[in-house]
Amino acid sequence: MPEPALSPGDVLVEIAAAGLNVLDANIRDGEFKLLLPYKPPFVLGHDLAGTVIGIGSGVSRFKVGDEVYARPRDGRIGTLAERIAVDEADLALKPGNVSMAEAASIPLVGLTAWQALVEVAKVRKGDKVLIHAGSGGVGTFAIQLAKHLGATVATTASAGNADLVRGLGADIVVDYKRQDFEKVLSGYDVVLNSLDGDALRKSLNVLRPGGRLISISGPPDPVFAKTQGLNAFLALVMRLLSLNIRRKAKARGVDYSFLFMQANGEQLAKIAALVEAGSIRPVLDRVVPFASTDAALTELEAGRSKGKVVVEIR
């Protein structure tokens, strides 16, 4: 690929490590092409940690030599590469107490958890929060963030991962292989769902009236269509896809929303402060060389990773 071109407001980063996400596999397979119309050939990758090696005109927050991390905005992804041009607004200084690989594991899952729990749910001390798939990338981060916010945290995980999620702060662990979480939990204020439609519907039953069901796995809702500026046809599709769950949520007095995480360097700076303070630690399943990217992504899709898988670029 050619060298990245710097536009005004861009920062050129030499990438040391890049996090892998199921989103990469989804985009590779064309599952989001109506929303993210990338035209092949394009470079995958949504997480990075690296060093600033160039700045475009108008950049004031970063200088050459800064160690940074980011989730580049949609339309400008491509962290599985040696270098990338990133909008200054999407970038933050890397937490100083973690490695490049650890920092690269944070941006996408960290921003997803932050935007769900802080921005949308506004979790406060004493709230009861259920986080599905607690041993996954989003789950391991969200458990720690919810505990930092003062919540009582329940999570679904296998028995083999129970110690891991408890060590991250989970108060209640539901073994999804032997227990039905909707029969074990009740009166919750927030559910963060990353699972299938069956788990989404069951999640309504654990929420109190006035609670919030936030899903990062869909279905998209009309609010999402409006904020993304989608055309009338796609907006109608989103409305129909989410009609059933929105009706059920309304009947129970619960608020349903779909979250599609947005790049945000300012939020990453706040997350970095929590990591440096020891309130949140990155959880890595493994670090693999660039040559093993395809195999690692296939294994990630199988859902057996604990935390994040990171590719070492440099």
N, C-alpha and C positions, 0 to 999 in steps of 0.2 A: 504494500500500500504506500501511497505517497506520504511525505511528511505532512503532519497536520498544519493547516493554515490558521494563523492567528488573526481574528477579527478584533475590533475595538472592544475592550472589556474582557478579553479572553486571557487565560493563563495556560502556558504550555507546561505539562507535567511529564516527567520521566517516571513511568510506573514501575514500582518495585513488586507489588502484589495486587491481585484482583480477586474479590470474592465471587463465588459461584452462587447462583440462585435458580430456583425452579423457573422463575420468570424467563431466564435465558433459554431454557428448553422450550417454554411456551412460545416465545417469539420465533425461535428457530423453526418450530413446527407450524407457524402461521396462525396460531390460535388467536392472536390479537391484531391481525392485519387490518381489520376494519377500523380499529382505534389507533394503531401504530403502523402505518403503511410503509415499513422499511422496504427498500428495493434492493434485492441482491445484486452484487455482493456487498455485504455489510459486516461489520465486526460486532460480535456480541460482548457482553460484559457491562455490569451496572455498578460495581463497587471498585474503588481504587484507593491505594495509598502509595505515595511517591514523593518526588522532590521537584520543586519548581525550577525549570531550566530556561524559561522565557516568559515575558509578560507583554500583552498588547497595550495599545494606547488607552489611557484612562484608568488603568488598574492602579489602585492605591493601597489595597489591603494586604498584598503579598509581594514578595521580592524573590529574586533568584536565590536558591539555597534553602528556602523554607520547606519543611517537611509537612505535607498536607494529606488530607483524605477527602473523598467526595463520592456522591452518587450523581453522575451527570444527568442533566434533564433529558426527558424523552425527546427523541429526535437527534440527540448528540451522544448516544451511548457508544461503547466500543473500548472498554477497559482491558480486554484481553489482547493487549498490544503493548509495544514498548513505550509509545508516547501518545498523548491525547491533548487536545485543546478543550478546556473546560471554562464555562462561564464563571467569572469571579464570584457571582452570587451563589453558586452551587458548592463552593469550596470552603474548607475550614482547616485551621492548623490541626495537625494530627495530635492526639493525646500523647503527651511526652513520656508517659510511663509504660507504653506498650510498643511491641515490635511492629514493623511494617505489615507483616502477615496478620497480626491481631487487629491492627487498625483497618485493614482492608475488609475484615469480616463484619464491620459495624454499619456502614452507611445505610444500605437499603433496609435492613431489619431494624436498625435503630430509629430511622425516620418513620418507618411504618408504626412501630410501637409508640413513638412520641406523638405522632399525629392522631393515632387512635385514642390513646389514653389521656394525653394532655390537652390536645386541641379539640377533639370531638367529644369525648366522654367527660372531660374535666374531672378526672378522678381526684377525690379528696380523702383525707384521713378518715378511716372508719368505713369506707365503701367496701363492698364485697365484689370481687372481680373474678370471673372465670376466664382463663386463657387456655384455649384448646391447643393440643400438640405442644406441650410444654418443653419437650426435648429438642424441638426443631429450631431453626435459625431465628424466626420471629419469637417463638415461645420462650427461648432461653433469655432473650433480651427483655421481652415484655414482663416476665415474672419479676425480674430485678427492678424494672422501672416502676411497676405497680407497687412493690414493697417500699421503694423509696418514697412514693407518694403517700404512703401510710395505709394502703389497702390490705384487707385480708384476701389472700390469693388462693384460689383453687385452680387445679390444672388437670388435664387428661394426659396420661402417659402410660407406657407399659410398665410392668413390675420391674423390669430390668433397668429402667431409667428413673425409678422412683427416688433413689438416693441423689441422683444428679439434680433433679428439679427441687427437691427439698433443700439441697445445698445452696440453691439459688434464691431460696426464700419462700417457696410454695408452702402454704399452711395445710392444704388438703390436696392429696393426690388420688385421683380416681383411675383405677386400672381399667382402661377401656376394653380390655380383652375379657374381663370377668364381671365388670360392673356397668350398669346403665347410668350415666351421669345425671340424667333428668330425674331419676328416682332417688338419687343420693343428695342432690343439691337443690336448694330453693331460696327464694328471697334475695337473689343477687341484683346488684345495681348495674353491672356491665358484663357483657360477654364479648370476647374478641374471638371471632370464628375464622379459622383458616382451613376448615375441612369441607366435606361435601354437603349436598342439600339436605340429607337426612339429619346430620348433626346440626345444621342451621335451624331446621324446624324444631328439633328437640330442645334447642337452646332457648326457645321462647318460654318453655315450661319452667325454666329455673330462674327467670327474671321476675322481679316484683313489678307491679303496675308503675309505670313511669320509668322503668329501666331502659337501658340502651343495648341493642344488638348491633354490633359493628362487624361487618364481614369483609375480609380482604380477598376472599375467593369467589365472591359474587353471590347472587346476580346483581349486575349494575342497576342503579335506580335512576329515576328522572332527575334528581338533583345532580348526580354525576354527569348525566348527559348535558345538563344546562351549563355546569361549570367547565366542561370540556368544549363547549361550543359546537356540539355535534349537530348535523343537519336534521331536518324534521323526520326523515325516515329512520335514522339511527336512534333518535330520541324516542320514537314510537316503539322500536324494538326493545330498548331498555325498559320502557314502561311496562311492556307486556311480559318481559322476562322476570321482572320483579313483582308483578301484580299479586301473585299468590302469597308470597312471604309478607308483602306489605299489608295485605288484607288480614292475614292471621295476626300480624304484629299489632295492628290497629284494634282488632277484637280483644286483645289482651292488654291494651293500654300501654304497649311497648313501642319504642321508637326504633325503626330499622334504618340503617344506612350502609352504603357500600363505600369502602375506602380504597382509592387508588392513589398510592403515595406520590407526593410531589418532591422534587429536589429542593433542598433548602440548606444553604450553608450556615445561616444564622442558627438554625436548630441544631446542626451538627456541632457548632461551637459550644452550645449548652450541653450537648451529650458528652463532648470531650471533657468538659469540666467535671461531670459526674464520674467519668472513667478515671480521671486524674485524682479525684477525691476518694476513690475506692468504693463508691456506691454501686457501680456496675462494672463487671469484668467481661471481656469477650470470651465466648466459648467456641473453641475450634475442634472440629472432628479430626481434621488432618490438613496438612499442607502438601500439595502435589506439584511436581514440575510441570512446565507448560506443555510438554509432550504428552502428559497424561490427562489433559483437559477433557477430551471426549469421553474417556472411560469414567472420569470423576463425575461428569455431568449425568451420565447414564445411571451411575450408582445413586446420585442425589435424587433423581426422579423416583427411585424405588422407595424413598422415604425412610431410609435406615440410618441417616446421619444424625449424630448428636451435636447440635450447634451448626457451625458453618464449615464449608469446605473452601479452602483458599488456594489459588494458583500462584506460584512464585514466578514472576516474570523476569526479574533481574537477579 
